[in-house]
Amino acid sequence: MDSFTIDMGITPLLYKVAHKCNHTCNEKLKQLSVSIQQGAILMIIELIDEGKLNQKNLSNELGVKESSISSIIKTMIKNDLIYKEQSKTDGRNQLLKITRQGKQICDAMKESARDVEQELYGSLTEEERESFIAILKKLL
């Protein structure tokens, strides 16, 4: 029996879609020499007001322990993708900032994301895409 005709329920289907999305994104990010975790961190730093983003806020945004992303942050700093800057309002607070190289990778990632979305979801109508996004947001 063909695995695509089996009614497997929503959880395995979501897993398969997430796996396909991650695999496709990883392939695109390899070309930029960035892991999917590093890519997510770069995008979050760029999207969130840089005046507020420290490692603790980032870990909250990603939903992971601060210790879990510590080594990723160190690698990204070493690779000149991000840097830490002391907060002007609280000298104990280190804010995460994106470097010029990190910004260039972010821009390339946005273009790749459009390609990935088209590749994965291009068969959906605009209305189906909007409904799918709304459903996913409800699940979160």
DRENLUM-459490 format. One record per residue: residue number from 1; x, y, z of N, C-alpha, C in turn; residue in three letters. Coordinates in nm, 3 decimals. Layout:
+-----+---------+---------+---------+---------+---------+---------+---------+---------+---------+---------+
| num |   neast |  nnorth |     nup |  caeast | canorth |    caup |   ceast |  cnorth |     cup | residuo |
+-----+---------+---------+---------+---------+---------+---------+---------+---------+---------+---------+
| NUM |       X |       Y |       Z |       X |       Y |       Z |       X |       Y |       Z |     ALA |
...
+-----+---------+---------+---------+---------+---------+---------+---------+---------+---------+---------+
% end
This chain:
+-----+---------+---------+---------+---------+---------+---------+---------+---------+---------+---------+
| num |   neast |  nnorth |     nup |  caeast | canorth |    caup |   ceast |  cnorth |     cup | residuo |
+-----+---------+---------+---------+---------+---------+---------+---------+---------+---------+---------+
|   1 |   0.085 |  -0.118 |   0.000 |   0.000 |   0.000 |   0.000 |   0.089 |   0.124 |   0.000 |     MET |
|   2 |   0.054 |   0.222 |  -0.080 |   0.132 |   0.346 |  -0.090 |   0.118 |   0.426 |   0.040 |     ASP |
|   3 |   0.231 |   0.471 |   0.095 |   0.229 |   0.541 |   0.224 |   0.154 |   0.674 |   0.217 |     SER |
|   4 |   0.137 |   0.730 |   0.099 |   0.067 |   0.857 |   0.087 |  -0.084 |   0.841 |   0.091 |     PHE |
|   5 |  -0.134 |   0.717 |   0.077 |  -0.277 |   0.695 |   0.080 |  -0.325 |   0.652 |   0.218 |     THR |
|   6 |  -0.234 |   0.626 |   0.308 |  -0.271 |   0.586 |   0.444 |  -0.322 |   0.707 |   0.520 |     ILE |
|   7 |  -0.438 |   0.692 |   0.585 |  -0.490 |   0.799 |   0.669 |  -0.418 |   0.791 |   0.802 |     ASP |
|   8 |  -0.315 |   0.876 |   0.820 |  -0.231 |   0.863 |   0.938 |  -0.265 |   0.960 |   1.049 |     MET |
|   9 |  -0.356 |   1.049 |   1.032 |  -0.387 |   1.144 |   1.137 |  -0.299 |   1.268 |   1.128 |     GLY |
|  10 |  -0.332 |   1.367 |   1.206 |  -0.267 |   1.498 |   1.194 |  -0.123 |   1.501 |   1.246 |     ILE |
|  11 |  -0.094 |   1.432 |   1.356 |   0.041 |   1.440 |   1.414 |   0.148 |   1.386 |   1.320 |     THR |
|  12 |   0.132 |   1.268 |   1.264 |   0.235 |   1.222 |   1.170 |   0.244 |   1.309 |   1.044 |     PRO |
|  13 |   0.130 |   1.360 |   0.999 |   0.133 |   1.448 |   0.882 |   0.209 |   1.577 |   0.911 |     LEU |
|  14 |   0.184 |   1.635 |   1.028 |   0.257 |   1.756 |   1.066 |   0.406 |   1.727 |   1.078 |     LEU |
|  15 |   0.437 |   1.610 |   1.133 |   0.577 |   1.571 |   1.144 |   0.641 |   1.562 |   1.006 |     TYR |
|  16 |   0.573 |   1.499 |   0.912 |   0.628 |   1.483 |   0.777 |   0.646 |   1.619 |   0.709 |     LYS |
|  17 |   0.549 |   1.709 |   0.724 |   0.560 |   1.842 |   0.664 |   0.677 |   1.917 |   0.728 |     VAL |
|  18 |   0.687 |   1.911 |   0.862 |   0.797 |   1.980 |   0.932 |   0.931 |   1.922 |   0.889 |     ALA |
|  19 |   0.938 |   1.789 |   0.877 |   1.063 |   1.726 |   0.835 |   1.102 |   1.771 |   0.694 |     HIS |
|  20 |   1.006 |   1.773 |   0.603 |   1.034 |   1.817 |   0.466 |   1.079 |   1.962 |   0.463 |     LYS |
|  21 |   1.013 |   2.046 |   0.543 |   1.049 |   2.187 |   0.551 |   1.190 |   2.203 |   0.607 |     CYS |
|  22 |   1.220 |   2.133 |   0.717 |   1.353 |   2.141 |   0.778 |   1.461 |   2.092 |   0.683 |     ASN |
|  23 |   1.434 |   1.981 |   0.614 |   1.532 |   1.927 |   0.520 |   1.559 |   2.027 |   0.407 |     HIS |
|  24 |   1.453 |   2.083 |   0.351 |   1.470 |   2.179 |   0.241 |   1.543 |   2.304 |   0.290 |     THR |
|  25 |   1.506 |   2.353 |   0.408 |   1.573 |   2.471 |   0.465 |   1.720 |   2.442 |   0.493 |     CYS |
|  26 |   1.748 |   2.326 |   0.551 |   1.887 |   2.289 |   0.580 |   1.972 |   2.287 |   0.454 |     ASN |
|  27 |   1.918 |   2.235 |   0.345 |   1.992 |   2.231 |   0.219 |   2.025 |   2.372 |   0.170 |     GLU |
|  28 |   1.929 |   2.463 |   0.182 |   1.951 |   2.602 |   0.141 |   2.052 |   2.670 |   0.234 |     LYS |
|  29 |   2.041 |   2.644 |   0.364 |   2.130 |   2.708 |   0.461 |   2.273 |   2.656 |   0.451 |     LEU |
|  30 |   2.290 |   2.530 |   0.411 |   2.425 |   2.475 |   0.392 |   2.503 |   2.560 |   0.293 |     LYS |
|  31 |   2.434 |   2.609 |   0.191 |   2.498 |   2.693 |   0.090 |   2.549 |   2.824 |   0.151 |     GLN |
|  32 |   2.487 |   2.866 |   0.261 |   2.527 |   2.989 |   0.330 |   2.620 |   2.961 |   0.447 |     LEU |
|  33 |   2.654 |   2.834 |   0.470 |   2.737 |   2.790 |   0.583 |   2.676 |   2.828 |   0.717 |     SER |
|  34 |   2.544 |   2.810 |   0.729 |   2.471 |   2.843 |   0.851 |   2.379 |   2.726 |   0.885 |     VAL |
|  35 |   2.372 |   2.691 |   1.014 |   2.280 |   2.587 |   1.057 |   2.139 |   2.645 |   1.069 |     SER |
|  36 |   2.041 |   2.558 |   1.077 |   1.903 |   2.606 |   1.089 |   1.885 |   2.683 |   1.220 |     ILE |
|  37 |   1.954 |   2.640 |   1.328 |   1.945 |   2.712 |   1.455 |   2.008 |   2.852 |   1.442 |     GLN |
|  38 |   2.123 |   2.860 |   1.377 |   2.187 |   2.989 |   1.358 |   2.100 |   3.080 |   1.271 |     GLN |
|  39 |   2.039 |   3.021 |   1.168 |   1.951 |   3.099 |   1.082 |   1.833 |   3.155 |   1.159 |     GLY |
|  40 |   1.774 |   3.073 |   1.246 |   1.661 |   3.118 |   1.327 |   1.704 |   3.231 |   1.420 |     ALA |
|  41 |   1.821 |   3.217 |   1.479 |   1.871 |   3.322 |   1.570 |   1.895 |   3.452 |   1.494 |     ILE |
|  42 |   1.956 |   3.443 |   1.377 |   1.978 |   3.565 |   1.298 |   1.847 |   3.634 |   1.264 |     LEU |
|  43 |   1.748 |   3.557 |   1.224 |   1.619 |   3.616 |   1.187 |   1.551 |   3.679 |   1.309 |     MET |
|  44 |   1.560 |   3.614 |   1.423 |   1.498 |   3.671 |   1.544 |   1.567 |   3.800 |   1.583 |     ILE |
|  45 |   1.701 |   3.801 |   1.579 |   1.773 |   3.923 |   1.614 |   1.735 |   4.035 |   1.520 |     ILE |
|  46 |   1.721 |   4.003 |   1.393 |   1.684 |   4.107 |   1.297 |   1.541 |   4.155 |   1.315 |     GLU |
|  47 |   1.450 |   4.063 |   1.348 |   1.308 |   4.099 |   1.359 |   1.272 |   4.170 |   1.489 |     LEU |
|  48 |   1.338 |   4.132 |   1.597 |   1.306 |   4.191 |   1.727 |   1.391 |   4.316 |   1.746 |     ILE |
|  49 |   1.333 |   4.414 |   1.810 |   1.405 |   4.537 |   1.840 |   1.537 |   4.504 |   1.906 |     ASP |
|  50 |   1.647 |   4.535 |   1.840 |   1.779 |   4.498 |   1.891 |   1.810 |   4.560 |   2.027 |     GLU |
|  51 |   1.739 |   4.663 |   2.064 |   1.763 |   4.726 |   2.192 |   1.716 |   4.643 |   2.310 |     GLY |
|  52 |   1.646 |   4.532 |   2.283 |   1.589 |   4.453 |   2.391 |   1.635 |   4.308 |   2.391 |     LYS |
|  53 |   1.706 |   4.265 |   2.292 |   1.733 |   4.123 |   2.279 |   1.865 |   4.083 |   2.342 |     LEU |
|  54 |   1.854 |   4.011 |   2.453 |   1.972 |   3.951 |   2.515 |   1.956 |   3.799 |   2.504 |     ASN |
|  55 |   2.051 |   3.727 |   2.557 |   2.048 |   3.581 |   2.544 |   1.926 |   3.522 |   2.613 |     GLN |
|  56 |   1.886 |   3.580 |   2.725 |   1.769 |   3.530 |   2.797 |   1.642 |   3.551 |   2.715 |     LYS |
|  57 |   1.624 |   3.670 |   2.657 |   1.507 |   3.696 |   2.572 |   1.506 |   3.603 |   2.452 |     ASN |
|  58 |   1.623 |   3.579 |   2.394 |   1.634 |   3.490 |   2.279 |   1.592 |   3.348 |   2.317 |     LEU |
|  59 |   1.639 |   3.300 |   2.431 |   1.603 |   3.164 |   2.474 |   1.452 |   3.155 |   2.497 |     SER |
|  60 |   1.392 |   3.261 |   2.552 |   1.246 |   3.263 |   2.570 |   1.175 |   3.261 |   2.436 |     ASN |
|  61 |   1.224 |   3.338 |   2.341 |   1.163 |   3.344 |   2.207 |   1.170 |   3.209 |   2.137 |     GLU |
|  62 |   1.282 |   3.139 |   2.153 |   1.300 |   3.008 |   2.089 |   1.235 |   2.895 |   2.169 |     LEU |
|  63 |   1.206 |   2.922 |   2.297 |   1.147 |   2.820 |   2.381 |   1.246 |   2.714 |   2.424 |     GLY |
|  64 |   1.373 |   2.753 |   2.439 |   1.477 |   2.660 |   2.483 |   1.553 |   2.721 |   2.601 |     VAL |
|  65 |   1.624 |   2.635 |   2.675 |   1.702 |   2.684 |   2.789 |   1.816 |   2.771 |   2.739 |     LYS |
|  66 |   1.847 |   2.872 |   2.818 |   1.955 |   2.964 |   2.784 |   2.087 |   2.889 |   2.765 |     GLU |
|  67 |   2.111 |   2.788 |   2.849 |   2.235 |   2.711 |   2.837 |   2.242 |   2.636 |   2.705 |     SER |
|  68 |   2.127 |   2.600 |   2.649 |   2.124 |   2.525 |   2.524 |   2.170 |   2.608 |   2.403 |     SER |
|  69 |   2.147 |   2.738 |   2.410 |   2.188 |   2.820 |   2.295 |   2.322 |   2.890 |   2.316 |     ILE |
|  70 |   2.377 |   2.875 |   2.435 |   2.502 |   2.943 |   2.467 |   2.614 |   2.909 |   2.369 |     SER |
|  71 |   2.631 |   2.781 |   2.338 |   2.739 |   2.741 |   2.248 |   2.712 |   2.788 |   2.105 |     SER |
|  72 |   2.586 |   2.791 |   2.066 |   2.552 |   2.841 |   1.931 |   2.588 |   2.989 |   1.922 |     ILE |
|  73 |   2.556 |   3.064 |   2.026 |   2.588 |   3.207 |   2.029 |   2.740 |   3.227 |   2.020 |     ILE |
|  74 |   2.816 |   3.148 |   2.096 |   2.962 |   3.160 |   2.093 |   3.016 |   3.133 |   1.953 |     LYS |
|  75 |   2.963 |   3.031 |   1.887 |   3.007 |   2.999 |   1.751 |   2.971 |   3.112 |   1.655 |     THR |
|  76 |   2.853 |   3.168 |   1.671 |   2.810 |   3.276 |   1.582 |   2.895 |   3.401 |   1.601 |     MET |
|  77 |   2.934 |   3.427 |   1.724 |   3.023 |   3.541 |   1.752 |   3.159 |   3.514 |   1.688 |     ILE |
|  78 |   3.210 |   3.393 |   1.707 |   3.340 |   3.354 |   1.649 |   3.338 |   3.366 |   1.496 |     LYS |
|  79 |   3.223 |   3.333 |   1.435 |   3.210 |   3.339 |   1.289 |   3.167 |   3.476 |   1.237 |     ASN |
|  80 |   3.168 |   3.575 |   1.326 |   3.136 |   3.714 |   1.291 |   2.995 |   3.731 |   1.232 |     ASP |
|  81 |   2.899 |   3.658 |   1.288 |   2.760 |   3.673 |   1.246 |   2.683 |   3.765 |   1.340 |     LEU |
|  82 |   2.719 |   3.759 |   1.468 |   2.658 |   3.845 |   1.569 |   2.767 |   3.891 |   1.665 |     ILE |
|  83 |   2.732 |   3.988 |   1.748 |   2.821 |   4.030 |   1.856 |   2.737 |   4.075 |   1.974 |     TYR |
|  84 |   2.801 |   4.085 |   2.088 |   2.734 |   4.132 |   2.209 |   2.778 |   4.275 |   2.237 |     LYS |
|  85 |   2.682 |   4.354 |   2.279 |   2.710 |   4.493 |   2.313 |   2.647 |   4.523 |   2.449 |     GLU |
|  86 |   2.721 |   4.591 |   2.532 |   2.670 |   4.624 |   2.665 |   2.555 |   4.722 |   2.653 |     GLN |
|  87 |   2.447 |   4.695 |   2.726 |   2.330 |   4.782 |   2.726 |   2.366 |   4.919 |   2.783 |     SER |
|  88 |   2.312 |   5.022 |   2.721 |   2.337 |   5.158 |   2.769 |   2.257 |   5.188 |   2.895 |     LYS |
|  89 |   2.146 |   5.115 |   2.915 |   2.062 |   5.139 |   3.032 |   2.093 |   5.047 |   3.149 |     THR |
|  90 |   2.152 |   4.930 |   3.120 |   2.185 |   4.834 |   3.225 |   2.320 |   4.770 |   3.190 |     ASP |
|  91 |   2.423 |   4.814 |   3.254 |   2.558 |   4.769 |   3.224 |   2.581 |   4.619 |   3.240 |     GLY |
|  92 |   2.492 |   4.553 |   3.314 |   2.506 |   4.407 |   3.333 |   2.446 |   4.329 |   3.216 |     ARG |
|  93 |   2.370 |   4.397 |   3.133 |   2.296 |   4.332 |   3.025 |   2.375 |   4.336 |   2.895 |     ASN |
|  94 |   2.395 |   4.220 |   2.833 |   2.464 |   4.210 |   2.704 |   2.359 |   4.190 |   2.594 |     GLN |
|  95 |   2.349 |   4.285 |   2.503 |   2.251 |   4.276 |   2.395 |   2.313 |   4.208 |   2.274 |     LEU |
|  96 |   2.233 |   4.128 |   2.205 |   2.279 |   4.059 |   2.084 |   2.253 |   4.148 |   1.963 |     LEU |
|  97 |   2.355 |   4.167 |   1.885 |   2.346 |   4.251 |   1.764 |   2.394 |   4.171 |   1.644 |     LYS |
|  98 |   2.346 |   4.208 |   1.529 |   2.382 |   4.138 |   1.407 |   2.494 |   4.215 |   1.335 |     ILE |
|  99 |   2.592 |   4.143 |   1.283 |   2.702 |   4.205 |   1.209 |   2.661 |   4.228 |   1.064 |     THR |
| 100 |   2.745 |   4.295 |   0.991 |   2.720 |   4.317 |   0.848 |   2.712 |   4.183 |   0.776 |     ARG |
| 101 |   2.803 |   4.092 |   0.809 |   2.802 |   3.959 |   0.748 |   2.674 |   3.883 |   0.786 |     GLN |
| 102 |   2.633 |   3.895 |   0.910 |   2.509 |   3.832 |   0.955 |   2.389 |   3.888 |   0.881 |     GLY |
| 103 |   2.389 |   4.019 |   0.857 |   2.280 |   4.085 |   0.783 |   2.275 |   4.033 |   0.639 |     LYS |
| 104 |   2.391 |   4.016 |   0.577 |   2.395 |   3.964 |   0.441 |   2.338 |   3.823 |   0.436 |     GLN |
| 105 |   2.371 |   3.743 |   0.535 |   2.317 |   3.606 |   0.541 |   2.166 |   3.610 |   0.563 |     ILE |
| 106 |   2.120 |   3.703 |   0.647 |   1.975 |   3.719 |   0.670 |   1.903 |   3.751 |   0.540 |     CYS |
| 107 |   1.959 |   3.841 |   0.464 |   1.897 |   3.879 |   0.337 |   1.892 |   3.760 |   0.242 |     ASP |
| 108 |   2.000 |   3.682 |   0.237 |   2.003 |   3.563 |   0.152 |   1.904 |   3.459 |   0.202 |     ALA |
| 109 |   1.889 |   3.449 |   0.334 |   1.795 |   3.354 |   0.392 |   1.652 |   3.391 |   0.357 |     MET |
| 110 |   1.621 |   3.519 |   0.356 |   1.485 |   3.562 |   0.320 |   1.453 |   3.522 |   0.177 |     LYS |
| 111 |   1.550 |   3.540 |   0.089 |   1.529 |   3.500 |  -0.050 |   1.512 |   3.348 |  -0.059 |     GLU |
| 112 |   1.596 |   3.274 |   0.013 |   1.584 |   3.128 |   0.015 |   1.452 |   3.084 |   0.074 |     SER |
| 113 |   1.405 |   3.155 |   0.177 |   1.276 |   3.121 |   0.240 |   1.163 |   3.134 |   0.140 |     ALA |
| 114 |   1.168 |   3.237 |   0.057 |   1.065 |   3.252 |  -0.047 |   1.070 |   3.135 |  -0.143 |     ARG |
| 115 |   1.191 |   3.094 |  -0.180 |   1.207 |   2.978 |  -0.270 |   1.154 |   2.851 |  -0.205 |     ASP |
| 116 |   1.188 |   2.831 |  -0.077 |   1.144 |   2.711 |  -0.005 |   0.992 |   2.710 |   0.006 |     VAL |
| 117 |   0.933 |   2.824 |   0.041 |   0.787 |   2.831 |   0.052 |   0.721 |   2.799 |  -0.080 |     GLU |
| 118 |   0.777 |   2.852 |  -0.187 |   0.721 |   2.824 |  -0.319 |   0.733 |   2.677 |  -0.353 |     GLN |
| 119 |   0.848 |   2.619 |  -0.320 |   0.872 |   2.477 |  -0.348 |   0.778 |   2.388 |  -0.267 |     GLU |
| 120 |   0.761 |   2.419 |  -0.139 |   0.681 |   2.335 |  -0.051 |   0.531 |   2.363 |  -0.060 |     LEU |
| 121 |   0.495 |   2.489 |  -0.074 |   0.354 |   2.527 |  -0.063 |   0.299 |   2.591 |  -0.190 |     TYR |
| 122 |   0.376 |   2.582 |  -0.297 |   0.335 |   2.644 |  -0.423 |   0.208 |   2.588 |  -0.481 |     GLY |
| 123 |   0.171 |   2.466 |  -0.442 |   0.050 |   2.405 |  -0.496 |  -0.077 |   2.454 |  -0.425 |     SER |
| 124 |  -0.060 |   2.530 |  -0.317 |  -0.175 |   2.582 |  -0.244 |  -0.220 |   2.715 |  -0.304 |     LEU |
| 125 |  -0.350 |   2.738 |  -0.302 |  -0.402 |   2.868 |  -0.342 |  -0.371 |   2.968 |  -0.231 |     THR |
| 126 |  -0.386 |   3.095 |  -0.260 |  -0.362 |   3.198 |  -0.158 |  -0.455 |   3.178 |  -0.039 |     GLU |
| 127 |  -0.579 |   3.145 |  -0.066 |  -0.677 |   3.121 |   0.041 |  -0.638 |   3.000 |   0.125 |     GLU |
| 128 |  -0.590 |   2.893 |   0.061 |  -0.546 |   2.775 |   0.133 |  -0.425 |   2.806 |   0.220 |     GLU |
| 129 |  -0.332 |   2.886 |   0.166 |  -0.214 |   2.926 |   0.245 |  -0.254 |   3.003 |   0.369 |     ARG |
| 130 |  -0.343 |   3.100 |   0.352 |  -0.388 |   3.182 |   0.465 |  -0.458 |   3.095 |   0.570 |     GLU |
| 131 |  -0.540 |   3.002 |   0.525 |  -0.609 |   2.911 |   0.618 |  -0.509 |   2.822 |   0.690 |     SER |
| 132 |  -0.413 |   2.770 |   0.616 |  -0.310 |   2.683 |   0.673 |  -0.230 |   2.757 |   0.780 |     PHE |
| 133 |  -0.190 |   2.880 |   0.751 |  -0.115 |   2.962 |   0.847 |  -0.200 |   2.988 |   0.971 |     ILE |
| 134 |  -0.326 |   3.021 |   0.951 |  -0.416 |   3.047 |   1.064 |  -0.430 |   2.923 |   1.153 |     ALA |
| 135 |  -0.442 |   2.807 |   1.091 |  -0.454 |   2.682 |   1.167 |  -0.326 |   2.654 |   1.245 |     ILE |
| 136 |  -0.211 |   2.670 |   1.180 |  -0.084 |   2.648 |   1.249 |  -0.068 |   2.741 |   1.368 |     LEU |
| 137 |  -0.108 |   2.867 |   1.352 |  -0.100 |   2.963 |   1.463 |  -0.189 |   2.920 |   1.578 |     LYS |
| 138 |  -0.305 |   2.866 |   1.548 |  -0.393 |   2.816 |   1.654 |  -0.330 |   2.702 |   1.730 |     LYS |
| 139 |  -0.256 |   2.617 |   1.657 |  -0.193 |   2.503 |   1.722 |  -0.079 |   2.545 |   1.815 |     LEU |
| 140 |  -0.018 |   2.658 |   1.787 |   0.090 |   2.705 |   1.873 |   0.033 |   2.767 |   1.998 |     LEU |
+-----+---------+---------+---------+---------+---------+---------+---------+---------+---------+---------+
% end
